[in-house]
Amino acid sequence: MKSLPRISEAEWRVMKVLWGRSPLPASEVIEALAKDTDWKPKTVKTLLNRLVAKRALGFEQDGRAYRYFPLVAEKDCMQTESRSFVERLYGGAFFPMLASFLERETLSDEQIAELKRILRSKGSKR
């Protein structure tokens, strides 16, 4: 598997827009982010350029505009970030992290049933 780029929190917001809909010109990315941020257009363009440099985004030229699209899958980036999170906060130990979250969260019956299903399927793979 190819190495995935490290994506900052601000860059994640840009990626989320493009994972949801792409390719998009910078103007539409700026417009989408304006709903939830107070970022200036130059900030968004800087983030787009960083993501291109990291090879997380690609672009195609459309006249004078550039249309951006993801080069990495959201699912793959989430898995990489999850592993990094568990490594940083829990020394790589998954079970203490999971137990910590489950102790604090209120889960619906459907969520508990889904967790049980996942755990059963994990147990049967041994």
C-alpha positions as CSV (number, residue, x, y, z in Angstrom):
1,M,0.0,0.0,0.0
2,K,1.3,3.4,-0.9
3,S,2.2,5.8,2.0
4,L,-0.5,8.3,2.8
5,P,0.3,11.9,3.5
6,R,-0.1,13.4,6.9
7,I,-3.1,15.7,6.7
8,S,-3.5,18.6,9.2
9,E,-6.9,19.4,10.8
10,A,-7.5,22.3,8.4
11,E,-6.5,20.2,5.4
12,W,-9.0,17.6,6.5
13,R,-11.8,20.2,6.1
14,V,-10.7,20.8,2.6
15,M,-10.5,17.1,1.8
16,K,-14.0,16.5,3.2
17,V,-15.4,18.9,0.7
18,L,-13.6,17.2,-2.2
19,W,-14.3,13.7,-0.9
20,G,-18.0,14.7,-1.0
21,R,-17.9,16.2,-4.5
22,S,-15.2,16.5,-7.0
23,P,-13.6,17.7,-9.2
24,L,-14.2,21.3,-8.0
25,P,-12.6,24.6,-8.8
26,A,-11.1,26.5,-5.9
27,S,-14.0,28.9,-5.9
28,E,-16.5,26.2,-5.1
29,V,-14.2,24.8,-2.4
30,I,-14.0,28.3,-0.9
31,E,-17.7,28.7,-1.1
32,A,-18.3,25.3,0.6
33,L,-15.9,26.1,3.5
34,A,-17.3,29.6,4.0
35,K,-20.4,28.0,5.5
36,D,-18.4,26.7,8.5
37,T,-15.2,28.8,8.6
38,D,-14.1,32.4,8.4
39,W,-11.2,31.5,6.2
40,K,-10.1,33.9,3.5
41,P,-9.9,32.6,-0.1
42,K,-6.1,32.9,0.0
43,T,-6.1,30.5,3.1
44,V,-8.1,27.9,1.2
45,K,-5.9,28.2,-1.9
46,T,-2.8,27.7,0.3
47,L,-4.4,24.6,1.8
48,L,-5.2,23.3,-1.7
49,N,-1.6,23.9,-2.8
50,R,-0.3,22.1,0.3
51,L,-2.5,19.1,-0.4
52,V,-1.3,19.0,-4.0
53,A,2.3,19.2,-2.9
54,K,1.6,16.3,-0.5
55,R,0.0,14.3,-3.4
56,A,-3.3,14.1,-1.5
57,L,-5.0,16.2,-4.3
58,G,-4.6,16.3,-8.0
59,F,-5.9,18.9,-10.4
60,E,-6.8,19.4,-14.0
61,Q,-6.7,22.7,-15.8
62,D,-10.0,23.9,-17.1
63,G,-9.3,27.1,-19.0
64,R,-7.8,29.5,-16.4
65,A,-9.3,27.6,-13.5
66,Y,-8.0,24.4,-11.8
67,R,-10.4,21.7,-10.8
68,Y,-9.2,19.7,-7.7
69,F,-9.9,16.1,-6.9
70,P,-8.7,13.6,-4.2
71,L,-5.8,11.2,-5.0
72,V,-6.3,9.4,-1.7
73,A,-9.4,7.7,-0.4
74,E,-11.2,9.0,2.7
75,K,-11.4,5.5,4.1
76,D,-7.6,5.0,3.8
77,C,-6.8,8.3,5.4
78,M,-9.2,7.6,8.3
79,Q,-7.6,4.2,8.9
80,T,-4.1,5.8,8.9
81,E,-5.3,8.6,11.2
82,S,-6.9,6.1,13.5
83,R,-3.7,4.1,13.8
84,S,-1.7,7.2,14.5
85,F,-4.2,8.3,17.2
86,V,-4.1,5.0,19.0
87,E,-0.3,5.0,18.8
88,R,0.1,8.5,20.1
89,L,-2.5,8.3,22.9
90,Y,-2.6,4.7,23.9
91,G,0.8,3.4,22.9
92,G,-0.7,1.3,20.1
93,A,-2.9,-0.6,22.5
94,F,-6.4,-0.7,20.8
95,F,-8.4,-2.4,23.6
96,P,-7.8,0.4,26.3
97,M,-8.8,3.0,23.7
98,L,-12.0,1.2,22.8
99,A,-12.9,0.5,26.5
100,S,-12.3,4.2,27.3
101,F,-14.7,5.3,24.5
102,L,-17.3,2.8,25.4
103,E,-17.3,3.6,29.1
104,R,-18.1,7.3,28.3
105,E,-20.6,6.9,25.4
106,T,-24.3,6.2,25.4
107,L,-25.0,3.6,22.8
108,S,-28.3,2.7,21.2
109,D,-29.5,-0.9,21.1
110,E,-28.8,-0.9,17.4
111,Q,-25.2,0.3,18.0
112,I,-24.6,-2.3,20.6
113,A,-25.9,-5.0,18.3
114,E,-23.6,-3.8,15.5
115,L,-20.6,-3.9,17.9
116,K,-21.5,-7.4,18.9
117,R,-21.8,-8.4,15.3
118,I,-18.4,-7.0,14.5
119,L,-16.8,-8.7,17.5
120,R,-18.3,-12.0,16.6
121,S,-17.0,-11.7,13.1
122,K,-13.5,-10.9,14.4
123,G,-13.6,-13.9,16.8
124,S,-14.5,-16.3,14.0
125,K,-11.5,-15.2,11.8
126,R,-8.9,-16.9,14.2
